[in-house]
Every structure is written in structure tokens, then in C-alpha cells.
């Protein structure tokens, strides 16, 4: 297991005018190399409004699985041109979300360093939709 640093930027388009909500997190994490994927574990902070939540990234060359356990619980899967459903559990209730991945680019090297970029839509309970981008830099 290696200790690493990472930066995660999430951008959500919040209205029809194209205004964006941007969250940037820089954190320490642990990394494990498995046969055909990499596991990264880190703790969320106040900045993400998810303090008390542990996040696990399971990174494959062509997809990413994000699992959150704690104050918030969810499982998000991103694979280009694919759609996955998820129940998102918060202190305020459980919500049905669909994640439609538009683009997934994995630029990590053999040591797990580099950048992953994802563009995706989240559909809330089958109706309301948001456009999102996530950039993960591991260094």
C-alpha cells in the first residue's frame, strides 16, 4: 500500500445559463495495485459536505467505481457511453440516481500517477438532470 496525494475537482452545471458549482478537494489517500485495477481510499472533508464518509475509488483502464460509506452512502459507476443506477443514501433520505457517462479518459501511468477525467449526467428520480465533470489528479 502506498500513500499518495490527490486532487479531485467536480464541476456541476447548475442552471440553463451554464452557471457552474465547482468543488476542489486536495487530500492524502492510500493506493493499492491489484491485477487489473487500482484501489484508492480517502476520507471526505468539510469542503465536500461529506465529512465522516470514507470513499473508495476502484480504477480500471476503461471504468471507475466510486463507493462512499458513512454519513452518505452511494455507489457510482462510470464507463463511457454506459448508464448505471444507484441509490444515494443521505441523512435526509434515499434517492434514485442514474449516471450516464458521456466520456471517460484514464491517463494514469503504470504507477497509478496521472489524471482521470469524466463527463457525465446525473438523472434524479427519472426526471431532473444535471451535467457534471470530474477530474482526478493523482500525484
C-alpha positions, 0 to 999 in steps of 0.5 A: 500500500502506498500513500499518495496525494490527490486532487479531485475537482467536480464541476456541476452545471447548475442552471440553463445559463451554464452557471457552474458549482465547482468543488476542489478537494486536495487530500492524502489517500492510500493506493493499492495495485491489484491485477487489473485495477487500482484501489484508492481510499480517502476520507471526505472533508468539510469542503465536500459536505461529506465529512465522516464518509470514507470513499473508495475509488476502484480504477480500471483502464476503461471504468471507475467505481466510486463507493462512499460509506458513512454519513452518505452512502452511494455507489457510482459507476462510470464507463463511457457511453454506459448508464448505471443506477444507484441509490444515494443514501443521505441523512435526509433520505434515499434517492434514485440516481442514474449516471450516464457517462458521456466520456471517460479518459484514464491517463494514469501511468503504470504507477497509478500517477496521472489524471482521470477525467469524466463527463457525465449526467446525473438523472434524479428520480427519472426526471431532473438532470444535471451535467457534471465533470470530474477530474482526478489528479493523482500525484 
